[in-house]
């Protein structure tokens, strides 16, 4: 599972079922296609967006909890770490550089991050 930071205020679950509708309070109802288009626009716009461009986050659920990777891209000093949630225990491991982060994500999640110079 890959997580992207996405925050849309006013989301509400309309009815309890497997397939449920989402309502944006300010804009009325949106169809699934409109929601997909909004998310696509959010991910592909060239404009700087704090919710998307400020950090990198990816996580994987495990049988005993989850593994999360965080990289705060805009910090002056390289800041990235992994949090392992194992039942009631949390372990935090910091990375010294992007290459360490990239290799650990590949090993733990199976996701290959792009080279650092390709990330805007």
Secondary structure, DSSP 8 states (H G I E B T S, - for coil): --------TTEEE-SSSSS--EEETTTEE--HHHHHHHHHHHHH-SS--HHHHSEEEEEEEETTEEEEEEEETTSSS--EEEEEEETTEEEEEEESSHHHHHHHHHHHT------GGG--
